[in-house]
Amino acid sequence: MRFRPFTELDLDLLNQVAGSRPLSLGAVRFFARTGHSFLAEEGEEPMGFALAQAVWQGEATTVLVTRVEGRNQTVLEGLLAAVVKSAYDAGVYEVALHLDPKREDLQAALQAQGFAIGPLVLAVRVLGSRGQRGETRGVLE
């Protein structure tokens, strides 16, 4: 399996593993420029992706993984390892993401890659018509 940076030309491959929340061309263009986002492939078959970006927090930089999708735990572990390596190579020593507790495969992959789980919980308020409909999914994921 290989883990590589992607380009906007990979939109169809990425959306083959995006499930019910497909990526837009604009999102792919943005994350392709961050240096911390990757596509996992087995031969020519897409297996998963990680969308991540460096975020300056005033005193330190954190690579924030906003979404990670993979066909199995091995793919998720490889994607996390790729993001961690890219962060380290860029001199960024913090990597974080918000975990949906229902994603047991991702939690296991995070723990296998040395991530601590918790203790913080993400509080979300979505404004506008999405908020009026009670939507909260997709925020930082």
ZAMARGU-4260 file (C-alpha; in steps of 0.2 Angstrom, whole numbers, plus 5000, padded with zeros to 4 digits):
<rodrens>
0) 5000/5000/5000 | 5006/5017/4996 | 5002/5034/5004 | 5004/5049/4993 | 4999/5067/4992
5) 4985/5070/4981 | 4980/5083/4968 | 4963/5089/4961 | 4964/5076/4948 | 4961/5063/4961
10) 4944/5069/4966 | 4935/5054/4959 | 4947/5042/4968 | 4945/5052/4984 | 4926/5051/4982
15) 4926/5032/4980 | 4930/5031/4998 | 4921/5047/5005 | 4905/5038/5007 | 4889/5048/5010
20) 4899/5064/5012 | 4908/5067/4995 | 4922/5080/4994 | 4920/5095/4983 | 4933/5101/4971
25) 4937/5116/4981 | 4940/5106/4997 | 4952/5094/4987 | 4961/5109/4980 | 4963/5117/4997
30) 4969/5101/5006 | 4981/5096/4991 | 4991/5112/4995 | 4993/5109/5014 | 5007/5096/5013
35) 4999/5085/5026 | 4985/5077/5016 | 4986/5060/5009 | 4978/5047/4998 | 4980/5028/5002
40) 4981/5016/4987 | 4982/4998/4985 | 4988/4996/4967 | 4976/5007/4957 | 4962/5006/4970
45) 4959/5020/4982 | 4958/5014/5000 | 4957/5030/5010 | 4962/5048/5013 | 4967/5060/5027
50) 4963/5078/5026 | 4975/5089/5037 | 4982/5106/5038 | 4994/5116/5050 | 4985/5128/5061
55) 4994/5141/5070 | 4988/5143/5088 | 4998/5159/5093 | 5012/5150/5102 | 5013/5133/5093
60) 5007/5125/5077 | 4996/5109/5077 | 4993/5099/5062 | 4974/5096/5063 | 4967/5081/5054
65) 4949/5087/5049 | 4944/5070/5041 | 4951/5053/5039 | 4942/5039/5030 | 4949/5021/5027
70) 4942/5004/5021 | 4950/4996/5037 | 4961/4999/5052 | 4977/4996/5043 | 4973/5009/5030
75) 4969/5021/5044 | 4985/5018/5054 | 4995/5021/5038 | 4986/5037/5034 | 4989/5043/5052
80) 5008/5038/5051 | 5009/5048/5035 | 5002/5063/5043 | 5013/5062/5058 | 5028/5060/5047
85) 5023/5075/5037 | 5021/5085/5053 | 5037/5080/5060 | 5046/5084/5044 | 5039/5101/5044
90) 5044/5104/5062 | 5027/5103/5069 | 5026/5093/5085 | 5008/5092/5088 | 4995/5082/5078
95) 4976/5082/5083 | 4959/5076/5077 | 4942/5075/5084 | 4936/5057/5086 | 4918/5052/5084
100) 4917/5038/5098 | 4906/5027/5086 | 4922/5025/5075 | 4930/5011/5085 | 4941/5007/5070
105) 4948/5025/5070 | 4950/5024/5089 | 4960/5008/5088 | 4971/5015/5074 | 4974/5031/5084
110) 4979/5021/5099 | 4990/5010/5088 | 4999/5026/5082 | 5002/5033/5099 | 4988/5046/5100
115) 4980/5049/5117 | 4961/5049/5117 | 4953/5063/5127 | 4949/5071/5139 | 4942/5085/5128
120) 4925/5085/5120 | 4921/5095/5104 | 4907/5107/5107 | 4898/5112/5090 | 4886/5125/5085
125) 4881/5126/5067 | 4873/5143/5062 | 4861/5147/5048 | 4849/5134/5040 | 4860/5119/5044
130) 4859/5124/5062 | 4841/5126/5061 | 4839/5108/5054 | 4850/5102/5069 | 4865/5097/5058
135) 4881/5095/5067 | 4890/5082/5057 | 4905/5087/5046 | 4912/5101/5058 | 4931/5097/5059
140) 4928/5079/5053
</rodrens>
